[in-house]
Amino acid sequence: MGFGWWSWIIPLDNGEVSAGVTWDERLFTPPEGADMAERVKKHLLKHPVGRVMFGNAEAVPNDNRYYKGLPYYSEKIAGDGWTVVGDAGGFMDPLYSQGLDFCSHTVYNSFSLIRKHYMGECVQEEFDVKNAAYVKSYFDWFNAIYKDKYWYMGDAELMFVAFLLDISTYFIGPVRLVYSNQDLEFGKMPYSGFAGDVFARFMRFYNRRLVTLAKKKIKAGKFGDKNLNHHFITKNAFTPGNPTLKLMFKGIRIWLKCELQYMFTSPASAEREPSPTTPMPSVASMTAAPVPKTP
């Protein structure tokens, strides 16, 4: 993860590795290359972990894809005789894999409509309600979590705050509601109702503040100042209950500390990659994992 981008690395059962990069083209552009596979590899090799993992890697022929402007949404997810579910309704960003949750809610919405129809109930009036709820939920989610988030990717401190707050508020809000009444809450979309709206507004607010703090750290030459020699670890798991409040308050505490530290710093305005405050470690400084002995 770095300024304007993040990558995934997923080992597959056949010994191959799925690797890719998602980026905000306003802030970052991968190196030039013959094809996207070469461009991704060049970029990953700039990172010490990437050099260890992909130094001798070869791309599988004809097995790379590049999609631009991927986020989309449908203004309607249900109508007379039809309904859509999952990615057919919309897509945002794969960072948190929230598409799985959207899939769950839209599938249950479709099921509830079909069930009511075959029970002899009229569902015509529900179409407008569910269509409006889907669009509201989509933009509440996008603005709360993803809008301009790539500004503070690459700063471990700010991303840790986002990690704590994004997940804790989601567990305390939508996840807790689903656990309390599955039939009722799965039939709605995330961030529905008064409580959902409150959580969405709070998440949207702190996300905007983290973006501003990233710009302030760039202006002060402090972007990424805690990327090395600092540990950002949670000892407790996220659950849809009160213990998760501790993780949320921890995130708020770190966030407010940053606000105080950069209170009088003006934010940077240029959309450019900042110079790292702390350089990335070299491959030579990384300790190789021990090779297990065979009997």
ZIRAJO-V968308 format. One line per field, one symbol per residue. phi: phi as a letter, one per 30 degrees, with the letter a starting at -180 (. if undefined). psi: psi as a letter, one per 30 degrees, with the letter a starting at -180 (. if undefined). burial: + if it has 16 or more other ideal C-beta (glycine too) atoms within 10 Angstrom, else -. Layout:
# ZIRAJO-V968308
phi = ???
psi = ???
burial = ???
This chain:
# ZIRAJO-V968308
phi = .adiabbcbbdcddjdbdbabcbcddcbbdedadbddddddeddddcedddddbecdbddehbbbbbchdeaacdbcaadiaabbhdddlacadechdddddddddddededddddddciddceddeddddddddddeddddddccdidddcdjcdddddededdeddddddceddddddaddddddcceididddddddddddddddddddddddddddicdidbdcibccbcccddbdadededddddddddddddeddceccdddcddbdddddcdddddddcdddddddcd
psi = kajglllkjjklfgflkkklkkljfffkklllleleeeeeeeeeffkeeeeeegegkkkkkhhklkkkhekllkfkfkajgllllbffflkdkgeghffeeeeeeeeeeeeeeeeeefgglkgeffeeeeeeeeeeeeeeeefeefjgffegkfjeeeeeeeeeeeeeeeeeceeeeeeeieeeeffllkglaeeeeeeeeeeeefeeeeeeeeeeeeefggkgfgfkgkkjkkfklklhaeffeeeeeeeeeeeeeeeeegegkkkkfkilklkkeklklleffkkkkkkkkk.
burial = +++++++-----------++++++--++-+-----++-+++-+++-+--+--++---------+--------+--+++----++++--+++++-++-++-++--++-+++-++---------+--++--++-++++++++++++++++++++++++++++++++++++++++++++++------++++++++---+--++--++-++-++++++++++++-++++++----------+-+---+--++-++--++--+---+--+-++----++-++------------------
